[in-house]
């Protein structure tokens, strides 16, 4: 069995964390770099990751998360937020980064920039933009879960929260973002019986079809 498959068998949605055990700065740096390297459409990375450390803020977020204990107990809480609107500046900023990183002149990137603006900014209704950017955060979430499992860090992806309340508590709307999904990270408690439960997944015969 390959290492990645062992890691995926090991991980589960942790229900109870050991609040005394914290993620090391080195492992947190690895997680942040992995999120930075996640794939996104056009490479635009129209999202931002808010690492919430303040216990008082996390207590507020727990109330907005249907009281789920992981929000307060986990070593780290990452709120994955997506841009609520895509504007020309987003494309221009990306092209500037491409030019700086790869040494390409801006004029050589102008055509690609115009194409992206026509598809994303001008050709996509606002409500579709929000749905599209939200989906990008889930690509990063999948990467985060795999990285955490490889580091033997437990994780719980959470959709059970009130986005509007998160946005208000964290001041996301003023920054042009909205909370889309949350992930708690840390180490499982010995009292979490779900850690011992067999993993339930559909058989491959039901999941895959060769056409």
C-alpha positions as a printed NumPy array, in Angstrom:
array([[  0.   ,   0.   ,   0.   ],
       [  1.448,   3.367,  -1.003],
       [  2.026,   6.097,   1.572],
       [ -0.734,   8.366,   0.258],
       [ -3.299,   5.552,   0.534],
       [ -2.121,   4.768,   4.072],
       [ -2.531,   8.453,   4.93 ],
       [ -6.066,   8.52 ,   3.544],
       [ -7.016,   5.385,   5.461],
       [ -5.631,   6.991,   8.625],
       [ -7.534,  10.285,   8.406],
       [-11.149,  10.757,   9.426],
       [-13.408,  13.666,  10.324],
       [-12.267,  14.18 ,  13.899],
       [-15.118,  14.73 ,  16.327],
       [-13.112,  15.505,  19.467],
       [ -9.676,  17.132,  19.581],
       [ -7.01 ,  17.127,  22.27 ],
       [ -7.02 ,  20.841,  23.051],
       [ -3.659,  20.601,  24.849],
       [ -1.743,  19.383,  21.807],
       [ -0.757,  22.059,  19.29 ],
       [  0.544,  21.975,  15.73 ],
       [  4.21 ,  22.938,  15.527],
       [  5.251,  26.107,  13.676],
       [  7.158,  23.925,  11.209],
       [  4.105,  21.817,  10.355],
       [  1.954,  24.934,  10.115],
       [  4.441,  26.381,   7.619],
       [  4.163,  23.177,   5.578],
       [  0.375,  23.446,   5.59 ],
       [  0.5  ,  27.095,   4.522],
       [  2.935,  26.34 ,   1.71 ],
       [  0.76 ,  23.454,   0.548],
       [ -2.276,  25.727,   0.428],
       [ -0.237,  28.326,  -1.444],
       [  0.623,  25.669,  -4.063],
       [ -2.967,  24.458,  -4.514],
       [ -4.436,  24.448,  -7.989],
       [ -7.034,  27.058,  -8.968],
       [ -8.8  ,  28.031, -12.183],
       [ -6.476,  30.135, -14.343],
       [ -4.154,  30.169, -11.321],
       [ -5.998,  33.245, -10.02 ],
       [ -6.32 ,  32.058,  -6.398],
       [ -9.465,  34.069,  -5.763],
       [ -9.577,  33.076,  -2.126],
       [ -7.928,  33.795,   1.194],
       [ -7.29 ,  31.645,   4.245],
       [ -7.978,  33.144,   7.666],
       [ -6.168,  31.343,  10.486],
       [ -8.135,  32.171,  13.623],
       [ -6.05 ,  31.93 ,  16.808],
       [ -7.859,  34.313,  19.165],
       [ -9.857,  32.157,  21.658],
       [-12.485,  34.878,  22.078],
       [-13.098,  35.052,  18.349],
       [-13.214,  31.284,  18.112],
       [-15.818,  31.217,  20.873],
       [-17.962,  33.565,  18.784],
       [-17.434,  31.398,  15.709],
       [-18.397,  28.282,  17.671],
       [-21.793,  29.827,  18.381],
       [-22.127,  30.503,  14.635],
       [-21.159,  26.864,  13.953],
       [-24.103,  25.218,  15.677],
       [-22.01 ,  24.793,  18.83 ],
       [-19.599,  22.272,  17.312],
       [-16.797,  21.663,  19.803],
       [-14.039,  21.296,  17.189],
       [-14.156,  25.027,  16.476],
       [-12.855,  25.816,  19.965],
       [-10.926,  22.633,  20.792],
       [ -8.77 ,  22.156,  17.699],
       [ -5.214,  23.431,  17.611],
       [ -5.95 ,  25.566,  14.565],
       [ -9.013,  26.849,  12.763],
       [ -8.792,  27.839,   9.111],
       [-11.658,  29.744,   7.516],
       [-11.482,  29.384,   3.742],
       [-13.052,  32.43 ,   2.135],
       [-13.751,  33.206,  -1.505],
       [-13.922,  36.5  ,  -3.346],
       [-17.51 ,  37.668,  -3.671],
       [-16.841,  39.447,  -6.972],
       [-14.149,  39.149,  -9.624],
       [-12.934,  42.468, -11.058],
       [-10.383,  43.508, -13.648],
       [ -7.85 ,  44.293, -10.936],
       [ -7.809,  40.609,  -9.958],
       [ -6.73 ,  39.674, -13.46 ],
       [ -4.24 ,  42.53 , -13.721],
       [ -2.66 ,  41.621, -10.394],
       [ -2.268,  38.012, -11.528],
       [ -0.625,  39.079, -14.795],
       [  1.79 ,  41.304, -12.88 ],
       [  2.726,  38.303, -10.754],
       [  3.234,  36.147, -13.851],
       [  5.418,  38.852, -15.393],
       [  7.491,  39.216, -12.223],
       [  7.873,  35.461, -11.663],
       [  8.544,  34.34 , -15.226],
       [ 10.138,  37.469, -16.649],
       [  7.463,  37.828, -19.324],
       [  6.708,  41.353, -20.588],
       [  3.24 ,  42.595, -19.7  ],
       [  2.418,  43.323, -23.338],
       [  2.959,  39.638, -24.146],
       [  0.339,  38.717, -21.539],
       [ -2.263,  41.264, -22.633],
       [ -4.15 ,  38.841, -24.885],
       [ -4.451,  36.239, -22.179],
       [ -5.601,  38.918, -19.76 ],
       [ -8.31 ,  40.078, -22.152],
       [ -9.458,  36.487, -22.606],
       [ -9.776,  35.917, -18.86 ],
       [-11.63 ,  39.196, -18.357],
       [-14.067,  38.314, -21.132],
       [-14.817,  34.945, -19.562],
       [-14.744,  35.703, -15.852],
       [-15.374,  39.422, -15.316],
       [-17.561,  40.377, -18.264],
       [-19.048,  37.022, -19.277],
       [-19.994,  35.628, -15.87 ],
       [-22.965,  36.998, -13.868],
       [-22.158,  38.098, -10.331],
       [-23.993,  35.199,  -8.706],
       [-22.076,  32.749, -10.91 ],
       [-18.814,  34.438,  -9.977],
       [-19.503,  33.846,  -6.294],
       [-20.345,  30.186,  -6.881],
       [-17.258,  29.746,  -9.062],
       [-14.834,  31.292,  -6.576],
       [-16.393,  29.231,  -3.768],
       [-15.678,  26.042,  -5.7  ],
       [-12.033,  27.037,  -5.903],
       [-11.76 ,  26.936,  -2.118],
       [-12.852,  23.3  ,  -2.16 ],
       [ -9.928,  22.41 ,  -4.409],
       [ -7.657,  23.93 ,  -1.767],
       [ -9.595,  22.126,   0.978],
       [ -8.913,  18.744,  -0.614],
       [ -5.231,  19.594,  -0.748],
       [ -5.299,  20.693,   2.892],
       [ -6.847,  17.414,   4.058],
       [ -4.208,  15.378,   2.203],
       [ -1.318,  17.476,   3.535],
       [ -2.621,  17.231,   7.09 ],
       [ -3.013,  13.456,   6.812],
       [  0.543,  13.132,   5.512],
       [  1.753,  15.079,   8.56 ],
       [ -0.426,  12.92 ,  10.826],
       [ -2.455,  15.98 ,  11.765],
       [ -6.157,  15.391,  12.24 ],
       [ -8.697,  17.475,  10.378],
       [-12.404,  18.137,  10.134],
       [-13.906,  19.965,   7.153],
       [-17.018,  21.818,   8.313],
       [-19.889,  23.259,   6.305],
       [-22.208,  23.42 ,   9.303],
       [-21.93 ,  27.115,  10.091],
       [-23.656,  30.401,   9.332],
       [-21.575,  32.182,   6.643],
       [-23.188,  35.577,   7.211],
       [-22.289,  35.447,  10.906],
       [-18.723,  34.384,  10.096],
       [-18.447,  37.262,   7.642],
       [-19.638,  39.704,  10.293],
       [-17.421,  38.357,  13.097],
       [-14.291,  38.305,  10.921],
       [-15.097,  41.454,   8.922],
       [-14.841,  39.551,   5.653],
       [-17.376,  41.526,   3.615],
       [-15.307,  44.707,   3.903],
       [-12.359,  42.754,   2.513],
       [-14.374,  41.428,  -0.441],
       [-14.597,  37.841,   0.824],
       [-17.173,  35.441,   2.199],
       [-16.637,  32.305,   4.271],
       [-17.27 ,  29.174,   2.221],
       [-15.878,  26.258,   4.225],
       [-14.058,  25.773,   7.515],
       [-11.371,  23.274,   8.495],
       [-10.246,  22.475,  12.021],
       [ -6.774,  20.989,  12.488],
       [ -5.059,  19.357,  15.444],
       [ -4.762,  16.006,  17.154],
       [ -7.491,  13.539,  18.028],
       [ -8.517,  13.019,  21.607],
       [ -8.243,   9.547,  23.137],
       [-11.928,   9.996,  23.976],
       [-12.947,  10.253,  20.308],
       [-14.478,   6.842,  19.673],
       [-15.05 ,   7.592,  15.988],
       [-11.282,   7.251,  15.447],
       [-11.678,   3.493,  15.909],
       [-14.671,   3.103,  13.613],
       [-14.087,   1.406,  10.236],
       [-14.108,   3.821,   7.303],
       [-17.329,   3.612,   5.289],
       [-16.98 ,   4.177,   1.552],
       [-18.837,   2.96 ,  -1.525],
       [-17.068,   0.125,  -3.351],
       [-15.091,   1.11 ,  -6.438],
       [-17.543,  -0.836,  -8.606],
       [-20.17 ,   1.782,  -7.729],
       [-17.863,   4.799,  -7.991],
       [-16.113,   4.149, -11.289],
       [-17.456,   3.523, -14.754],
       [-15.218,   3.127, -17.786],
       [-16.759,   4.54 , -20.961]])
